[in-house]
């Protein structure tokens, strides 16, 4: 089992910045990737950014050049630096951890943190 606790959401004006953090605990040895997803009202949850154990990252096109994902493998913290925020970035942001133990794969989710960008 992996537990994820997020922090750092809030209200910001368009063009501003926010930093989200997610601390993982429990069976962190089994984590092979972590990331951030978001869900806006009336829309499906979508991938924002991911980072694997090797440090490789992936971003959805709409945030490339504005968001940066990073990870502290010692402290088991993944962060999302969000710059040049736009109103369309408004959503609940969820931390995700993907684990693998032998052939068993699992997904774990944080409770979500609200990000609101005003125009």
C-alpha positions as CSV (number, residue, x, y, z in Angstrom):
1,X,0.0,0.0,0.0
2,X,1.1,3.5,-0.8
3,X,-0.4,6.7,0.7
4,X,-0.2,10.0,-1.0
5,X,-0.7,13.4,0.6
6,X,-0.9,16.5,-1.6
7,X,-0.4,20.1,-0.8
8,X,0.0,23.5,-2.5
9,X,-3.2,24.2,-4.4
10,X,-5.0,27.5,-4.2
11,X,-6.3,30.5,-6.0
12,X,-4.0,32.4,-8.4
13,X,-4.5,35.0,-11.1
14,X,-3.8,34.2,-14.7
15,X,-0.1,34.4,-15.4
16,X,0.8,33.4,-11.9
17,X,2.5,30.4,-10.4
18,X,1.8,27.6,-8.0
19,X,3.8,24.6,-6.8
20,X,2.1,21.4,-5.9
21,X,3.8,18.7,-3.8
22,X,2.9,15.1,-3.0
23,X,4.5,13.0,-0.3
24,X,4.4,9.3,-0.6
25,X,4.6,6.8,2.3
26,X,4.1,3.2,2.9
27,X,5.5,0.7,0.3
28,X,7.4,3.3,-1.6
29,X,10.0,0.8,-2.7
30,X,7.4,-0.5,-5.2
31,X,6.8,2.8,-6.9
32,X,8.1,3.0,-10.5
33,X,6.5,6.2,-11.6
34,X,4.7,9.2,-10.1
35,X,2.7,11.9,-11.7
36,X,-0.1,14.4,-11.7
37,X,-3.5,14.2,-13.2
38,X,-6.3,16.8,-13.2
39,X,-10.0,16.9,-13.5
40,X,-12.0,19.9,-14.4
41,X,-15.8,20.1,-13.8
42,X,-17.7,18.1,-16.3
43,X,-14.5,16.6,-17.9
44,X,-12.6,13.4,-17.6
45,X,-9.5,13.1,-15.5
46,X,-6.4,13.7,-17.7
47,X,-2.7,13.2,-17.4
48,X,-0.7,16.4,-16.7
49,X,2.8,15.1,-16.2
50,X,4.7,12.0,-15.1
51,X,8.2,11.1,-14.0
52,X,9.6,7.6,-13.7
53,X,12.3,6.2,-11.4
54,X,15.0,7.0,-14.0
55,X,13.9,10.7,-14.1
56,X,12.3,10.6,-17.6
57,X,9.3,12.9,-17.8
58,X,6.3,13.3,-20.0
59,X,3.8,16.2,-20.3
60,X,0.5,16.7,-21.9
61,X,0.9,19.2,-24.8
62,X,-1.1,22.0,-23.1
63,X,1.3,22.4,-20.3
64,X,4.7,21.9,-22.0
65,X,7.0,24.8,-21.4
66,X,4.9,26.0,-18.5
67,X,4.9,23.1,-16.0
68,X,7.8,21.2,-14.6
69,X,7.6,17.9,-12.7
70,X,10.4,16.9,-10.4
71,X,11.0,14.1,-7.9
72,X,13.0,13.6,-4.7
73,X,13.6,9.9,-4.6
74,X,15.1,10.0,-1.1
75,X,12.1,11.8,0.4
76,X,9.6,10.3,-1.9
77,X,8.2,13.6,-2.9
78,X,7.0,14.6,-6.3
79,X,6.4,18.2,-7.2
80,X,4.7,20.1,-10.0
81,X,5.9,23.7,-10.6
82,X,3.2,25.5,-12.6
83,X,4.1,28.8,-14.2
84,X,2.1,31.1,-16.6
85,X,-1.1,29.6,-15.3
86,X,-4.2,30.0,-17.4
87,X,-7.9,29.8,-16.5
88,X,-8.2,26.5,-18.4
89,X,-5.7,25.0,-15.9
90,X,-8.4,25.3,-13.2
91,X,-9.1,21.8,-11.9
92,X,-8.7,19.4,-9.1
93,X,-5.1,18.0,-9.3
94,X,-4.4,14.5,-8.2
95,X,-1.1,12.9,-7.4
96,X,-0.6,9.4,-8.7
97,X,1.8,6.6,-8.0
98,X,2.2,3.5,-10.1
99,X,3.6,0.5,-8.4
100,X,4.8,-2.9,-9.5
101,X,5.6,-5.9,-7.4
102,X,6.6,-8.8,-9.6
103,X,3.7,-8.9,-12.2
104,X,1.2,-7.1,-10.0
105,X,0.6,-3.4,-11.0
106,X,-1.4,-0.9,-9.0
107,X,-2.4,2.7,-9.1
108,X,-2.6,4.9,-6.0
109,X,-4.2,8.4,-5.8
110,X,-4.1,11.3,-3.5
111,X,-7.1,13.1,-2.2
112,X,-6.8,15.9,-4.7
113,X,-6.0,19.6,-4.4
114,X,-8.0,22.4,-6.0
115,X,-6.2,24.8,-8.3
116,X,-8.2,27.8,-9.4
117,X,-6.9,30.3,-11.9
118,X,-8.8,33.6,-12.3
119,X,-8.8,35.6,-15.4
